[in-house]
């Protein structure tokens, strides 16, 4: 899926930012959440959680959720132009991309459409 930069007119695949779509950060986030749960939560006594343990559990579950969302973002194409670092690249085949191409009279090479 080719994309078009609205600033420098680069055609290609976008990249992800430092934290969004980074598979290593996603693995670290999920691992952190699992480690916090494993170290701090006694599953034999879930009814007796005090506020500190409840807070650690909430932070752990949030870390796991953000990691899963980050990994899901990794499977999608990036939206940052690798040439000029402008966010918001348009997919060439999308209606927004086609409208931008028409309005600005941009010639797209045939190999970019494949």
Phi, psi and omega in degrees: 000106181279148180233161183235129176280131182282348181263304186256000179063027174293137178245124181166206180259139178281170178243166178268164176282187183295316183255326182279128178080009178269115185295328180291321177293321178298315179296320179295321180294315179294317179298319178299314179299315179295318180295319178298320178293315183296323184277324191254343187252129175263106184289347176282344184226055181290333180289338183257033179287129173276180186292328180293315179293324177295321178294317178297319178297317180295317179295320179296313180295323177295319178297318178295316180297315179296322177297318178295317178296323178294318177295322177297321177294329179297329182282349179264157178292148180291159182245007180254131181293127179287344182272312185242000177064026176275128177283157174096039176294146180258140174287130186300320184280350183285160177300322179294319178295316179296321179294317178297319179296316179295313184296330184254008178051052182267132176267118179262124177297149182299322182293336178286337180280348183267000000 
